[in-house]
Amino acid sequence: MKKHWRYILPLAGFLVMAVLLWRGLALDPRKIPSPFIGKPAPEFSLPLLDDASASLRPGDLKGQVWLLNVWASWCVSCRAEHEVVTRLVREHGLKILGLNYKDETVDAAAWLRRFGNPYFASVVDADGNTGIDWGVYGVPETFVIDRQGIVRYKHIGPVTDASAEEVILPLVRELEAES
């Protein structure tokens, strides 16, 4: 009987691990809750992409509803969402701040010249520390911030027409209607 336990315990351990792995693979990484929802937007002071002598901080935007879009010229998914982000600005007047993440400034500026610049400003996070402070898992990610500077929503991955129409635009309109 003792000999059977030698085989049963490792097999049971393997089965438990396999079930946990299977369960983990079924989770949607875009539904990872952000610890920043309902909390003040993390502060930073970063240089502007088009003028390194000037800087911007989230506190400068208090009183306005705005989005922070984390992007990079090397990011394939950022290119995929760029048309949607551009449409949000052009057709709906959204105020979007770009956070250029772990990118070369020259490459980022060339990318915006080539594909168009939807951002009212884009700040440079060359070392990625600000992205870490915001809990960025990867690019692209987009945050909605209310008039008081509170993070109200985080979208992981490319913004699509569906996510813009179903979640982002209704939330922005609701926040803009609040006094």
N, C-alpha and C positions, 0 to 999 in steps of 0.2 A: 504494500500500500504506500510506503514512503517513496518508492520510486516514481509513482504517478504524480505526486506533488511537485517533483522536480520539473515536470513538463507542464502541468496545469497552471502553476503560478506565473511563469513567463508568458504563456499563451493568454491568460486572463489579462495580464498587464499590457500585452500587445493589443488585444481587442479594445481595452479602455482607451489606449492612445489612438487607435484607428478611429474610434467613434468621435473622440474630441477633435481630431484633425478634420474629419468629414464635416462636423458641425461648424468648425472655423472656416472652412472653405465655402460654406453656404452663406456666410455673412456678406453683406454689401459694404465695402469700405467707404462708400460715399455717405453712409448713415452713421458714421462715427460721431457721437455727440461732442460738441466743442465745449470745453470748460469755460469759454469766454462769453457764451450766450447769456445775456442779462447782466453782464459786467462791463465796466468801462474799457474802451478800446485801449490796448497797450500803447504806451507813449513811445515815440521815437522822434528824432530830429535827423532827417536824412537830406543829403544834397539832391537838388533837382537834376534830372538827366540832361536837360538842355542848358543848365546854368549851374555848374558845381559850386559857384560862389554863393548861391542862394539855397535855402533849405525850407523844409515844410515839416510840420508836426500835426498829428491828429487834433490837438487842441485848437489849431488855427481854423478848423472846420466846424467847431461847435455852433449850434444854431441851424445847421443844415443837415439834411439827410443825404448820405453819400455812400458810395461803394468803394471798397478797396479790392482791386483785382491784381493778384499776384501772377506775374508773367515773366517769361524769359525768351530771348531770341532763339535759344537752342531747344526750346520746348515745342515738340510737334503738336501736342494737344492745344497749346496756346494759339497756334496758327488756325486750328480748327474752330476755336471759339471766337476768334478775332472779329469775324463778320457779325456775329451776334452781339458782341460788346459794342461794336461800332454802331449797329442799328439801335441799341438801347439808348445811346447818346443822341444819335441823329433823329430818331423818330419819337423818343419819349423824354428827351431832355435830362436823362439821368446824369448826375455828377459822379464821375468815376475817377478815382486816383489810382494810377498804376504803381505797383511796387515791383520794380525790376529786380529779380531775385538771382543772385549768384551769376551774374552775367558780366560780360565786357561792355563797358559804356559805349565804345565805338560800334560794336555789333548791335546793341540795343537801339541806338539812334538810327543806324542804317535800316534795321528791321522796321521801325516805325515810319521812316521815309518811304520804304518800299510798299508797305501794306496799309499805311494810313495811321494817324494818331488820334484815337478816340478820347484820350485822357485829357482832363483839364490840366493835369500835371502828372509827371511820373518821377518817382524818387528812386534812388539807387541804393540797393541793399547788397553790395558787392560781396560781403563776407557771409551773408545769410543769417546773421544774428537777429535781425528784426523779424525775419520770417519765423525763426525759432520762438521768439517772444510771442508771436501771434499764433503759435501752434500749427504752423504750416507743415503738412505731411509731404507735399510735393506741389508742383505747379501743373496746371493753374488751380487756383482757389480764389473764391470771391466772398467777401464779407459785406453785409449791410449794416450800416451804423446809423443810429437815430440822431436827432437834434441835440440830445444831451451827451452824445459821445459814447452811447452804450451799444455794444455789439448785439444785434438782434437776429442775425442769421449767418450761417457759414455754408457755402456751397463748395464741395470738394469735386474737383474735376472740371472739365469744360462746361461752361454755361451753354445750354442748348436753347433753341426756340421754345421748346416745351417747358424747361425749368424757368426760363425768363417769364413766360406768359402765366404759368400756373403758380409760381411761388414768388419770384423776385419782384415783378411789377406790382402785383397786389399788395405785397408787404410795403414796398416803397410808397405807394399811394396812400395806404393806411397811415404810415408814419408821417407823411407830409400833411395829412388832414388833421393830425393831432396838434394841439396848440402848445 
